[in-house]
């Protein structure tokens, strides 16, 4: 008997977010939400404030509910003001869960982990804790809250390896989903469009950075790598940096670009959606970030047919087979990254053979359908409707021991 047969309706799963930004966790979750079988799972996306995410969802013609809580659980997380606010918010969120008849809360980032977990406990709602950051950390309070979850979903083996041992029995490894449709993009047309929009010389080679402008993504390392590439050859190069800035990072990076004498070659592109045509228009992507849980932009580049040079760090090593589906270079080392990038730019035949293998692998490993199937099975197990190892439970990773 299916879960729908047992409770007389689809499972109701709530996906809470703050709403002030759009990142990989949002894109992955919304792909899941858009593609769920509504006869089995009824999704409810909740935002706490209007912002970039609500704008993105309206563009995607997706619905959400606004449970307005300005300044929801901001760092420092365990300040007195946050603790006092959390007490009131917990009762309000619990009332929402009861009113909407939510069966499962699927929390995807640290603020919703901290802000929603006690409400699920108060109402008896099941909790799926999605661990998307590279390191779980050493917070005793975070560990206490995670132990209240029925399932801990990790996006990679690297992410799972950072979990405390006490969470091992409830951990599952499920890769992020990706829209594989943009594998059909016309890369030559996309490149011509980028050249036209930025008024670049047709011979210019375009190198992209894709990630929010935060220290963990190492945008400064990207600029230093760009400077090394320019000094190391006579290639006409332009460098495009895509992503939302934090703490006035763009101004600081602009000053660094000028100090490196590459200011005229660097273009800050901000947050762009859809990003895939821009990515397909690049001749190379350099991923300088360290300790990424997986590396969403790497997979997107592989699907779009763009060669990838990535820092040899974190989940990048699970996405890229060095020399076969991309290239790995020493993290935080502009010389090593530039050397790898130079080889790709100077050998189109090598780049083409590599991207063909990369695209085929990415299409097989990261489809939306596979992710939806695996997450639906986790929801069923969370409610006791399906046991690990039973038919219809096709997880990519075993529980950790």
N, C-alpha and C positions, 0 to 999 in steps of 0.2 A: 504494500500500500504506500502511495506517495505521500510526501509531506502535505501537499494540497488536499489529498483525500482525508488525511487525519484531522486537519484543523478546518477544513471546509473553505479555504481561501488561499491565495498565494501567500508566501512568507513576506512579512513586511520588514524591510531592512532600511535603517536610517544611516545616512552618510553625512556627518556634521563637519563643517569647515568654518574658519573665521570669515574669510571672504575678501581679505585685503590684498591678496596676491594670487598669482597663478604660477604654479611650478609643476614639476614632474608628478608629484603625488596627486595633484588635482587632475591633470590630463589623464593619468592612468585610471583613476577612479571614475571619471566621467565617461571614458570609453567603456568601462565595465557597465556603468548605469545605462548608457544608451543601448547596449546590446543584450541586456538581460532578457530572458524569456518571461514576459509579463504574466504568463499563465502560471509561472512557478514562483517568481520573485517580484514584489511590488516595491520599487525603490522610493525613498524620500530623502532628497538632498536638503540639508538645513544650513543656512548661512547666518552668522551673527552680525554681519555688517555689510552694507553695500560697498562695492569696490571693483577691483579688476576682475575678480571671479564672477560676480553677478553680471558684469558687462559681457564677459566671455560666454557665460551660459545663455544670455539672451541672444547673442550672435548665433549660438548653436541651436537656438530654439528649444532649449531645455528649461524645465520648470524647477523652482526651488521654493522653500518656505523660509521666511525671514523670522528668526527668533532673535530680536535685536538685543544684544548685550554689548554695548560699546566698551572697548578696552578689555575684551574677554581674556582673562588669565594671561597677562603679559609678563615677560621677564622683568625683574627677578621673580621666578615662579612662586617661591614660598615667602614672599613679603607679607607683612601683617595685613595690608590692604587686600591682597589677593586671597588670603585665607578667609578673611571675613566675607569678601564677595562670593567666594566659592560656596560658602554655606547657603547663601540666598539663591545662587544660581542652581545649585543641586536640586533644591525643592522645585524650582521652576522647570528645569529640564525633566525631572521625574514626572511632573504633571503633564508635560508635553508627551512623554513616552506613553503614559497611560491613556491619554486622550486619543492618540493616534493608533493605539494598539500595536506598537512596535515590538517585533519579536527579537530582532538583533540590531545592535549598534555596531557599525563597522567604522572604527576610528583610524584615521590615517596620518595624523601628525601629533607632535608632542603636546600642543595646547589642547587639542580635543581629547587626547589620552588623559591628561590631567583633569580637564574640565567636565568630562562626561562619565568617567568610570564610576564614581560614587553614585551617580543617578541611576546607572544600570543596576548597581547592587541594591539600591533602595527599592527598585521596582521589580526585581527579578528578571530584567531583560538580559539576554545573553550579549556578550561582548566579544567581538573579533578585533584584536589589537594588531594593526598592520605596522610592522617595523620596517620603515623605508630608509632611515638614516644609517650611515655606515657603522656607527658604534652605539651600543645600547647605553654605555656609560656606567657609572658606579653609584648613582643615586639610590639610596635606600628607599625613599618614598616612591620613586619610579618603579622599582622592583616590586614593592608591596602592591602598587596599583596593577602592574602587569600580571601578577599572580591571581588577580580577580577576574582576568579574562579567560574565556573558555578555549580560545585559540590565539596563537601568536603567529602571524603570517610574515615571512621574511622574503625579500625580493631576490636574494642570492645566497649562495653558500657562504660568501664572505660576511654578509650581514648576520646570518645565523651563527657564525663562529664567534660573534661578539656577545651573544646572549649569555647571561648567567646560567650555570648548569641547572639550576632549579627550574628553569623554564623549558628545558629540553623536551620534556614529554608532550608539551602542547604546541611545539613549533612545527610549522610547515613551510616549505620553500615553494613559492609560486612566482614565476617571472612576470614582470610587468607586461601589459598588452600594448600592441602598436597597430596603428592603422596601416595595413600593408598595401592599400590601394595606391599610395603615391609611388610605388615601385614602377608604375606606368608613366610617370612624368617624363616629358621630353626635356632631357637635360640640356641639350643645345639651346632650345628656346628659353629655358629658365636662365641659362648663363647670359644670353643676349639681353634678356630683360633686366638683369642685374647691371650689366654694363651700361645699358641705356639710362636706367634710373639714377645711376651715380655718375653718369657722364665720364666713363672710364675709357681709356684707349682699348680697342678690340684685342690687342695682344696681351693685355693685363691678365695675370694669373690671380685668381681670387681665393683667399684663404680665410676661413671662417672660425669664429669662436662662438659657441652656443651654450649659454649658461648665465644664471644671474650673476651680477657683478659683486660677488662676495669673495672673501679671502679663500674659502675652501675650494672654489673653482679656479683660483690662481690666475686671474686676469692679468696681473702684473707680469707673471711668468710668460704668458702669451705674448705680451708686448716685447719682452726681452728676447723671446724666441724670434719674433718678427724682425727685430733689429739684427740678430745674428744671420737670418736668412738674407736680408738685404746686403749685409757686408760680405756674405759668402758667395755672391754671384751677380750676374748682370741681368737677372730675371726682372721683368716689369711686374711688380707685386702690389696688391692692395689687400688690406686686412679689415674684415668686417666683424664687429663685435655685437652679437645679439644677446639681449637679456635685460632684465629690470635691474636698475641700480639700487643700492642700499647705502644710506649714510653719505650721500653726496660723492659716491665712488667715481662717477664719470669724470667729474672735475679733476680729481686726484690722478686718475689714469690718463686724462688728457695732458696734464703737466708732465707725467712720466714719458708719454709719447714724444712730447716736445724735447725733453731732456735727452732722449735717445735719438733725436733728429729723424723721427719717422712720423711726426704729427700729420704731414700731408698725405700719408699713406693709410691712415687709420680712420675708419668710419664707425661711429657709435650708432647702432641701428635701433636700440631700444627693444621693447617687447613687440614681436610681430606674430600675427596669426592670420592665415595659416603660415607656419614656419617652413613647411616642406619645400615649396617652390624656391625659397631663398637658399635652403640647404642644397637642393639639387643644382642650383646655379653656381655653387662653389666648386673650385677645382680640388680643394683639400680642406678637411677639417682638422684642427689641432685641439685636442682635449687635454688641457693642462691640469684639470682638477685632481685632487688627491682624496683618497678614502671615500670615493663615491660608493654607495650601496650597490649600484649596478652600472649606471652610465646611460641614461635614457637617450641623450643626444647621439651617442655612438651607434646605438641600434637604428635610430632614425636615419643617420647618415648611411649606414650599411644598406638599408632598404631603398634609399633614394639613389644609391649608386655612387656616393661620394667617398673617395678614399679617406681613411682615418689614421692619424698618428695620435697616440694617447699616452699619457703618463702611466708608467708601469706601477699601478697602485689600486688597491681595493677591488671593486667589482669589475673594473676595466679588464682585468686578467681573465675573467670568466666570459666576457663578451668577445674579446679579440684573441685570435690565435696568431701570435707574432709571426709575420712574414707570410701568412697564409690568408687571413681575412682582414689584415690591417697591420699596423706596426706599433710596438710598445717601446718606449724610451724611458730612461731614468727620470723619475719624478723630480720636479724642482730643478731641473738641469737644462737651461736654455740651449747649451751647446749640443747636448744629446738629442733634444727634441728637434732642433734646427737641422742637424745632420740627417735624421730620419726623414724630415719633411723635404729636404733638398733632394734626396734620392727619389722620392715619389714624384716631385715636380719635374725632375730631369729625365724620367723614364716612363713615358705614357703607356708603353706596352706592359710594363710591370704593374702599373696602377690599374689598368683595365682588367688584367687577369685576376688581380686580387679582389677588386670590387665585385666581379662576377661570382666568385666563391662566397664573398661576404653576404651578398644579397640573397643567394640561395639559402645560406644557413640562417639568416635572420628571418626570412619568410617561414621557414619550418619551425623555428623555436619560439617566435614571439607573436603569434597570431592572436587576434582578439577572441576568436572562437575557442581556442585552447584555454585562455585565461578565464573566460566566462564559465566554461565547463568545470574548471578546477575550483573556482570560487563558489559556484553554486553547490558543488559537492561539500565544500567546507561549511557552508551555511546549513546544509542538511545534517552533517555530522554534529555541528554545534547544537542543534535542536534534538539530537538523538535519533534522526531519521535515517542515517546512513552510517555504517561503520567503516573505518579504514580497512581497505582491502576488499570491500564488497564491490559488486558490479556497479559501474557508474561513478567510481571514485578515482579518476585518473590523475592523481597528483604527481608532479614532477619530482618531488623530494619526499623522502621518508621522514617520519618524526625523528627528532634528534634524541640520542640516548645520553 
